[in-house]
Amino acid sequence: MATEPAPRIDLTKNCDVWLHIADISSGGDRDLTTQSGAHKGAAQCVRLVNSTTAALSAVLIPEQKGAGTTSQPIGIPAGLQYEVPIPIKKIVASGSGALSADVFWWNGNSVHLNP
């Protein structure tokens, strides 16, 4: 089955699936619509964590109609984190340094989960 729109959820509730990516610049692009145990759609929230002493950047591809690939670059100052509370379908392996990500899914009423 193809991906489905991310369910609307309450971000104040505990998530159903969590993934930690230690370094988003390594290991290739991350397709967040195929995460095991999560619904077959975009992750609803991505937290980017910069624990270095230099500013780092990330490139995210938000959920879009069809096969859209419009990307969103985000800069994270040294020692800070940035939370993106919109559906993100892919993290592009780019940038430099060890920018990490915590990715969250709330399955809602979705019955289409990835194995």
Buried (B, 14 or more C-beta within 10 A) or exposed (E): EEBBEBBEBEEEEEBBBBBEBEEBBEEEEBEBBEBEEBBBBBBBBBBBBBEBEEBBBBBBBBBEEEEEEEBEEBEBEEEEBBEBEBBBBBBBBBBEBBBBBBBBBBBBEBEEBBE
